[in-house]
Amino acid sequence: MKKNKKNTDPIEKLSSFAFTMSVIGICTVGICPAFGAMGVAVPLVMKLKGAKVSPAVESKNKKALLGGIIALCLFAVDVALLVIFKDKI
């Protein structure tokens, strides 16, 4: 049996996971900060630990980091809107 090369590298799997989590965080308008936090945490840990990554993984990590930050900002906006409009809901 042939193994799929793309799915065997744990660094690529983690990078794809972080990217997916950040996209889900943006799609849910930041309602759950865990998605954004995972999008931020994985690339930062890889960078802090000095993981050797390919250019494709580095690009995906940058996108995941940016998406995670956007998702966390959307969460802050959600909380602010909730505080402002809590009496009207």
OpenMM code with the backbone's topology and positions (N, CA, C; nanometers):
from openmm import Vec3, app, unit

residues = "MET LYS LYS ASN LYS LYS ASN THR ASP PRO ILE GLU LYS LEU SER SER PHE ALA PHE THR MET SER VAL ILE GLY ILE CYS THR VAL GLY ILE CYS PRO ALA PHE GLY ALA MET GLY VAL ALA VAL PRO LEU VAL MET LYS LEU LYS GLY ALA LYS VAL SER PRO ALA VAL GLU SER LYS ASN LYS LYS ALA LEU LEU GLY GLY ILE ILE ALA LEU CYS LEU PHE ALA VAL ASP VAL ALA LEU LEU VAL ILE PHE LYS ASP LYS ILE".split()
positions = [
    Vec3(0.0827, -0.1187, 0.0000),
    Vec3(0.0000, 0.0000, 0.0000),
    Vec3(0.0871, 0.1249, 0.0000),
    Vec3(0.0422, 0.2255, -0.0727),
    Vec3(0.1130, 0.3524, -0.0765),
    Vec3(0.0579, 0.4445, 0.0315),
    Vec3(0.1470, 0.5078, 0.1006),
    Vec3(0.1046, 0.6084, 0.1984),
    Vec3(0.1029, 0.7442, 0.1310),
    Vec3(0.0088, 0.8248, 0.1712),
    Vec3(0.0011, 0.9600, 0.1188),
    Vec3(0.1104, 1.0429, 0.1860),
    Vec3(0.2092, 1.0875, 0.1089),
    Vec3(0.3228, 1.1615, 0.1630),
    Vec3(0.2807, 1.2889, 0.2337),
    Vec3(0.1783, 1.3545, 0.1801),
    Vec3(0.1369, 1.4828, 0.2360),
    Vec3(0.0857, 1.4686, 0.3788),
    Vec3(0.0216, 1.3582, 0.4108),
    Vec3(-0.0384, 1.3414, 0.5423),
    Vec3(0.0537, 1.2755, 0.6446),
    Vec3(0.1767, 1.2453, 0.6086),
    Vec3(0.2643, 1.1771, 0.7028),
    Vec3(0.3514, 1.2733, 0.7834),
    Vec3(0.3713, 1.3942, 0.7383),
    Vec3(0.4559, 1.4895, 0.8088),
    Vec3(0.3751, 1.5605, 0.9175),
    Vec3(0.4118, 1.5431, 1.0447),
    Vec3(0.3345, 1.6058, 1.1524),
    Vec3(0.3375, 1.7586, 1.1481),
    Vec3(0.4463, 1.8162, 1.0996),
    Vec3(0.4542, 1.9620, 1.0896),
    Vec3(0.3498, 2.0137, 0.9904),
    Vec3(0.3362, 1.9461, 0.8774),
    Vec3(0.2360, 1.9861, 0.7784),
    Vec3(0.0948, 1.9663, 0.8322),
    Vec3(0.0745, 1.8584, 0.9064),
    Vec3(-0.0575, 1.8341, 0.9653),
    Vec3(-0.0935, 1.9443, 1.0638),
    Vec3(0.0006, 1.9825, 1.1488),
    Vec3(-0.0258, 2.0881, 1.2458),
    Vec3(-0.0506, 2.2217, 1.1773),
    Vec3(0.0245, 2.2483, 1.0722),
    Vec3(0.0059, 2.3719, 0.9977),
    Vec3(-0.1324, 2.3763, 0.9330),
    Vec3(-0.1736, 2.2665, 0.8742),
    Vec3(-0.3070, 2.2587, 0.8139),
    Vec3(-0.4158, 2.2720, 0.9199),
    Vec3(-0.3930, 2.2116, 1.0364),
    Vec3(-0.4870, 2.2218, 1.1471),
    Vec3(-0.5030, 2.3672, 1.1911),
    Vec3(-0.3914, 2.4373, 1.2073),
    Vec3(-0.3960, 2.5772, 1.2510),
    Vec3(-0.4679, 2.6637, 1.1479),
    Vec3(-0.4390, 2.6404, 1.0220),
    Vec3(-0.5038, 2.7179, 0.9167),
    Vec3(-0.6547, 2.6927, 0.9159),
    Vec3(-0.6933, 2.5655, 0.9294),
    Vec3(-0.8350, 2.5305, 0.9315),
    Vec3(-0.9052, 2.5936, 1.0509),
    Vec3(-0.8416, 2.5901, 1.1669),
    Vec3(-0.9019, 2.6495, 1.2864),
    Vec3(-0.9197, 2.7996, 1.2725),
    Vec3(-0.8228, 2.8666, 1.2128),
    Vec3(-0.8362, 3.0112, 1.1972),
    Vec3(-0.9460, 3.0463, 1.0976),
    Vec3(-0.9606, 2.9670, 0.9925),
    Vec3(-1.0682, 2.9905, 0.8959),
    Vec3(-1.2044, 2.9667, 0.9612),
    Vec3(-1.2155, 2.8617, 1.0416),
    Vec3(-1.3416, 2.8363, 1.1126),
    Vec3(-1.3710, 2.9507, 1.2089),
    Vec3(-1.2688, 3.0010, 1.2750),
    Vec3(-1.2873, 3.1145, 1.3667),
    Vec3(-1.3400, 3.2380, 1.2962),
    Vec3(-1.2913, 3.2631, 1.1764),
    Vec3(-1.3395, 3.3775, 1.0993),
    Vec3(-1.4814, 3.3520, 1.0500),
    Vec3(-1.5082, 3.2311, 1.0028),
    Vec3(-1.6410, 3.1980, 0.9497),
    Vec3(-1.7494, 3.2048, 1.0565),
    Vec3(-1.7130, 3.1752, 1.1811),
    Vec3(-1.8112, 3.1824, 1.2896),
    Vec3(-1.8136, 3.3206, 1.3537),
    Vec3(-1.7535, 3.4169, 1.2901),
    Vec3(-1.7478, 3.5575, 1.3333),
    Vec3(-1.6910, 3.5678, 1.4752),
    Vec3(-1.5937, 3.4830, 1.5062),
    Vec3(-1.5234, 3.4925, 1.6331),
    Vec3(-1.6031, 3.4496, 1.7539),
    Vec3(-1.7127, 3.3795, 1.7352),
    Vec3(-1.7999, 3.3447, 1.8473),
    Vec3(-1.7300, 3.2524, 1.9480),
    Vec3(-1.6342, 3.1730, 1.9021),
    Vec3(-1.5590, 3.0837, 1.9907),
    Vec3(-1.4101, 3.1179, 1.9776),
    Vec3(-1.3510, 3.1763, 2.0804),
    Vec3(-1.2113, 3.2190, 2.0691),
    Vec3(-1.1113, 3.1040, 2.0594),
    Vec3(-1.1547, 2.9822, 2.0877),
    Vec3(-1.0620, 2.8681, 2.0806),
    Vec3(-1.0113, 2.8456, 1.9391),
    Vec3(-1.0962, 2.8697, 1.8402),
    Vec3(-1.0527, 2.8524, 1.7015),
    Vec3(-0.9410, 2.9512, 1.6680),
    Vec3(-0.9599, 3.0768, 1.7042),
    Vec3(-0.8575, 3.1777, 1.6796),
    Vec3(-0.7313, 3.1512, 1.7590),
    Vec3(-0.7478, 3.1040, 1.8826),
    Vec3(-0.6312, 3.0764, 1.9675),
    Vec3(-0.5455, 2.9644, 1.9091),
    Vec3(-0.6094, 2.8618, 1.8543),
    Vec3(-0.5328, 2.7537, 1.7921),
    Vec3(-0.4643, 2.8018, 1.6652),
    Vec3(-0.5311, 2.8910, 1.5917),
    Vec3(-0.4699, 2.9466, 1.4719),
    Vec3(-0.3474, 3.0302, 1.5027),
    Vec3(-0.3424, 3.0872, 1.6217),
    Vec3(-0.2281, 3.1681, 1.6631),
    Vec3(-0.1219, 3.0821, 1.7314),
    Vec3(-0.1642, 2.9903, 1.8158),
    Vec3(-0.0702, 2.9145, 1.8998),
    Vec3(0.0222, 2.8238, 1.8197),
    Vec3(-0.0317, 2.7513, 1.7244),
    Vec3(0.0501, 2.6530, 1.6516),
    Vec3(0.1660, 2.7198, 1.5763),
    Vec3(0.1414, 2.8244, 1.4967),
    Vec3(0.2561, 2.8871, 1.4294),
    Vec3(0.3567, 2.9502, 1.5256),
    Vec3(0.3068, 3.0071, 1.6361),
    Vec3(0.3993, 3.0676, 1.7318),
    Vec3(0.4874, 2.9634, 1.7996),
    Vec3(0.4300, 2.8504, 1.8360),
    Vec3(0.5088, 2.7441, 1.8987),
    Vec3(0.6118, 2.6895, 1.7998),
    Vec3(0.5715, 2.6727, 1.6748),
    Vec3(0.6676, 2.6250, 1.5743),
    Vec3(0.7837, 2.7226, 1.5608),
    Vec3(0.7526, 2.8508, 1.5619),
    Vec3(0.8570, 2.9521, 1.5466),
    Vec3(0.9467, 2.9559, 1.6703),
    Vec3(0.8868, 2.9507, 1.7895),
    Vec3(0.9653, 2.9556, 1.9127),
    Vec3(1.0539, 2.8328, 1.9308),
    Vec3(1.0064, 2.7184, 1.8869),
    Vec3(1.0845, 2.5949, 1.8989),
    Vec3(1.1856, 2.5790, 1.7862),
    Vec3(1.1804, 2.6662, 1.6865),
    Vec3(1.2765, 2.6603, 1.5768),
    Vec3(1.2559, 2.5427, 1.4835),
    Vec3(1.1305, 2.5064, 1.4610),
    Vec3(1.1011, 2.3939, 1.3719),
    Vec3(1.1426, 2.4280, 1.2292),
    Vec3(1.2047, 2.3329, 1.1643),
    Vec3(1.2435, 2.3523, 1.0244),
    Vec3(1.1216, 2.3218, 0.9381),
    Vec3(1.0745, 2.4241, 0.8675),
    Vec3(0.9534, 2.4081, 0.7869),
    Vec3(0.9830, 2.4455, 0.6427),
    Vec3(0.9046, 2.3876, 0.5540),
    Vec3(0.9181, 2.4189, 0.4121),
    Vec3(0.8549, 2.5550, 0.3847),
    Vec3(0.8859, 2.6146, 0.2712),
    Vec3(0.8240, 2.7440, 0.2375),
    Vec3(0.6712, 2.7374, 0.2307),
    Vec3(0.6167, 2.6252, 0.1870),
    Vec3(0.4706, 2.6111, 0.1799),
    Vec3(0.4096, 2.6111, 0.3200),
    Vec3(0.4741, 2.5416, 0.4131),
    Vec3(0.4254, 2.5374, 0.5513),
    Vec3(0.4415, 2.6737, 0.6161),
    Vec3(0.5508, 2.7421, 0.5880),
    Vec3(0.5717, 2.8763, 0.6432),
    Vec3(0.4637, 2.9724, 0.5950),
    Vec3(0.4278, 2.9631, 0.4691),
    Vec3(0.3217, 3.0469, 0.4136),
    Vec3(0.1873, 3.0159, 0.4804),
    Vec3(0.1594, 2.8874, 0.4983),
    Vec3(0.0337, 2.8479, 0.5627),
    Vec3(0.0315, 2.8940, 0.7080),
    Vec3(0.1471, 2.8901, 0.7751),
    Vec3(0.1554, 2.9367, 0.9136),
    Vec3(0.1284, 3.0865, 0.9239),
    Vec3(0.1813, 3.1630, 0.8289),
    Vec3(0.1562, 3.3078, 0.8294),
    Vec3(0.0080, 3.3369, 0.8100),
    Vec3(-0.0550, 3.2633, 0.7193),
    Vec3(-0.1986, 3.2809, 0.6962),
    Vec3(-0.2792, 3.2400, 0.8195),
    Vec3(-0.2383, 3.1317, 0.8844),
    Vec3(-0.3076, 3.0856, 1.0050),
    Vec3(-0.2931, 3.1873, 1.1177),
    Vec3(-0.1747, 3.2439, 1.1321),
    Vec3(-0.1516, 3.3446, 1.2352),
    Vec3(-0.2374, 3.4683, 1.2112),
    Vec3(-0.2401, 3.5157, 1.0892),
    Vec3(-0.3217, 3.6315, 1.0553),
    Vec3(-0.4702, 3.6018, 1.0751),
    Vec3(-0.5143, 3.4861, 1.0293),
    Vec3(-0.6541, 3.4473, 1.0463),
    Vec3(-0.6916, 3.4312, 1.1922),
    Vec3(-0.6020, 3.3761, 1.2724),
    Vec3(-0.6272, 3.3618, 1.4158),
    Vec3(-0.6395, 3.4950, 1.4857),
    Vec3(-0.5546, 3.5893, 1.4479),
    Vec3(-0.5625, 3.7235, 1.5067),
    Vec3(-0.6940, 3.7900, 1.4683),
    Vec3(-0.7348, 3.7753, 1.3436),
    Vec3(-0.8629, 3.8322, 1.2993),
    Vec3(-0.9779, 3.7683, 1.3763),
    Vec3(-0.9753, 3.6364, 1.3950),
    Vec3(-1.0815, 3.5671, 1.4684),
    Vec3(-1.0879, 3.6148, 1.6131),
    Vec3(-0.9727, 3.6363, 1.6755),
    Vec3(-0.9722, 3.6852, 1.8136),
    Vec3(-1.0230, 3.8286, 1.8221),
    Vec3(-0.9922, 3.9098, 1.7218),
    Vec3(-1.0464, 4.0467, 1.7179),
    Vec3(-1.1981, 4.0439, 1.7002),
    Vec3(-1.2459, 3.9523, 1.6179),
    Vec3(-1.3908, 3.9384, 1.6003),
    Vec3(-1.4577, 3.8950, 1.7303),
    Vec3(-1.3893, 3.8128, 1.8102),
    Vec3(-1.4438, 3.7741, 1.9401),
    Vec3(-1.4566, 3.8965, 2.0306),
    Vec3(-1.3556, 3.9823, 2.0290),
    Vec3(-1.3619, 4.1048, 2.1098),
    Vec3(-1.4781, 4.1936, 2.0648),
    Vec3(-1.4997, 4.2010, 1.9352),
    Vec3(-1.6132, 4.2784, 1.8829),
    Vec3(-1.7451, 4.2158, 1.9280),
    Vec3(-1.7537, 4.0835, 1.9254),
    Vec3(-1.8745, 4.0142, 1.9719),
    Vec3(-1.9035, 4.0469, 2.1179),
    Vec3(-1.8009, 4.0432, 2.2015),
    Vec3(-1.8192, 4.0737, 2.3438),
    Vec3(-1.8607, 4.2184, 2.3616),
    Vec3(-1.7991, 4.3095, 2.2874),
    Vec3(-1.8345, 4.4516, 2.2978),
    Vec3(-1.9797, 4.4746, 2.2555),
    Vec3(-2.0216, 4.4107, 2.1472),
    Vec3(-2.1609, 4.4246, 2.1037),
    Vec3(-2.2576, 4.3666, 2.2057),
    Vec3(-2.2199, 4.2586, 2.2683),
    Vec3(-2.3034, 4.1973, 2.3703),
    Vec3(-2.3188, 4.2907, 2.4905),
    Vec3(-2.2106, 4.3540, 2.5320),
    Vec3(-2.2164, 4.4468, 2.6440),
    Vec3(-2.3007, 4.5698, 2.6090),
    Vec3(-2.2845, 4.6198, 2.4873),
    Vec3(-2.3575, 4.7404, 2.4461),
    Vec3(-2.5063, 4.7120, 2.4338),
    Vec3(-2.5410, 4.5983, 2.3755),
    Vec3(-2.6814, 4.5704, 2.3465),
    Vec3(-2.7464, 4.4692, 2.4407),
    Vec3(-2.6874, 4.4435, 2.5564),
    Vec3(-2.7412, 4.3409, 2.6466),
    Vec3(-2.8808, 4.3759, 2.6983),
    Vec3(-2.9113, 4.5021, 2.7135),
    Vec3(-3.0438, 4.5405, 2.7633),
    Vec3(-3.1503, 4.5291, 2.6552),
    Vec3(-3.1118, 4.5339, 2.5315),
    Vec3(-3.2079, 4.5290, 2.4211),
    Vec3(-3.2367, 4.3879, 2.3720),
    Vec3(-3.1575, 4.2921, 2.4185),
    Vec3(-3.1758, 4.1534, 2.3733),
    Vec3(-3.2747, 4.0831, 2.4646),
] * unit.nanometer
topology = app.Topology()
chain = topology.addChain("A")
for resn in residues:
    res = topology.addResidue(resn, chain)
    for name in ("N", "CA", "C"):
        topology.addAtom(name, app.Element.getBySymbol(name[0]), res)
